[in-house]
Amino acid sequence: MTATPVNNTTAAIQADDARHHLHPFTDHAGLAAKGARVISSAEGVWLTDSEGNRLLDGMSGLWSVNVGYGRRELADVAHAQLMELPYYNTFFQTTHEPVARLGAKLAEVTPRGVDLFVYGNSGSDANDTIVKLVRLFWNAQGRPRKKTIISRSYAYHGVTMAAASLSGLTAMHPQFDLPMPGVAHVAGPYWYGDGGDMSPDAFGIWAARQVERKILELGAGNVGAFIGEPIQGAGGVIIPPATYWPEIQRICREHDVLLIADEVICGFGRTGNWFGSDTFGITPDFMTMAKGLTSSYIPMSAVGIGGRVKDLLMNMGEEVVHGYTYSGHPVAAAVAVRNIEIMQEEGLVERAGHDIGPYLQARLRELASHPLVGEVRGIGMIAAIEIVEHKPSRAHFDPKRGAGMICRNHSFANGLVMRAVRDTMVLAPPLTITRAEVDILVETAARCLDLTQRDLGR
Ligand SMILES: Cc1ncc(COP(=O)(O)O)c(C=O)c1O
């Protein structure tokens, strides 16, 4: 019997995809009309599509392929683990070597005290787990009313019911009757967009005090936790002023509010340290990890737990009634361990902090003089180029003009993956990118800004 030949032309893949695949955050009629771009392979920082076009991936997939594409060792480790033990669960008082080793490996790199881990499959489910553990914690303290979690505008924490509720991108709520009760939002620390005449430092204090105002409004006895990404990624690479996180920590301490650092983007070297918490001096009770944990070679997330929550969970004397079929999956755990080892062996975090990160940032700053660029910001291997109509007033273009989308489309057409958040172009290339590739990235970005300027008639 001969196998049916597979039609793998771009058009055939697009047609199957359009018929059967509901994409994340996508208008399907629009996508079906033009056909999805088909990515076929990748190596280093380069993607190749089904038409043979090469694209420099300035976004590491979704801020996540930190060690770059084409790492044979990660494939080998996954293959070996699939042959040895493809799956076993961690319910019923069993464990396996990969998950045990992963905990020990993670504890080498997480901030001191955060060394108890709960595993899942995505950043969203990790945040869901945290919401449950916040409830469990305060229930165990005999304070069942202390449950509201405060989050911020521009926050992105994922798409499950709880994680979408925590997210502060308002478009994520109305279709699903969210946010659910028990979540409150305050202004995020977006100085460039919202800081007005305040200095960055004064605005950082102002924004942190919005959290305190909300706590006082709701009553500290009703507020269980605060959640924040050290740098807000999907909201537009919003880097808080230096005054923000110290004030947030003071407020959480004073009002006995647990602190959740969502490290899904910032973790695993992105900001030039292992975690954004290291970069900003945050001591979290919970840390959300995903993406860079396995460099996205395979899905996995982890919740890191420290302090009094860890003490409670370790000494409850009763079941914690939570866990997934795939919690600590052995293949994912084996890949995560090897991924972290690669980062350690190659000094990728130090490289992001002291070598290629500063180089990327310095080269991107050259774009600040472009007529469309209001601000270039970034740290380590995460950056943003904010497009404005009027530099002195920091005024944006009318959103209907789609300045960010125009720039993004030029970027793809010119061989660079750069994403638009409103009119802010965001970048987060693999930590392995070379200086020569950074040069290509920056020169392509400059060309795309010129083309965008031309299209906007400026
Ligand atoms: C900060 C942050 N938290 C959570 C998530 C959700 O992760 P996932 O898409 O793996 O569910 C994301 C995804 O981009 C994120 O950026």
The ligand as a Gaussian input file, in Angstrom:
#p B3LYP/6-31G(d) Opt

LIG

0 1
 C        3.866000      37.999000      31.919000
 C        3.073000      36.876000      31.345000
 N        2.361000      36.087000      32.155000
 C        1.634000      35.058000      31.691000
 C        1.592000      34.780000      30.355000
 C        0.749000      33.649000      29.853000
 O        1.553000      32.602000      29.460000
 P        0.951000      31.478000      28.472000
 O        0.714000      32.124000      27.167000
 O        2.064000      30.446000      28.465000
 O       -0.272000      30.951000      29.114000
 C        2.328000      35.562000      29.462000
 C        2.315000      35.275000      28.013000
 O        2.785000      36.039000      27.198000
 C        3.079000      36.647000      29.967000
 O        3.762000      37.463000      29.151000

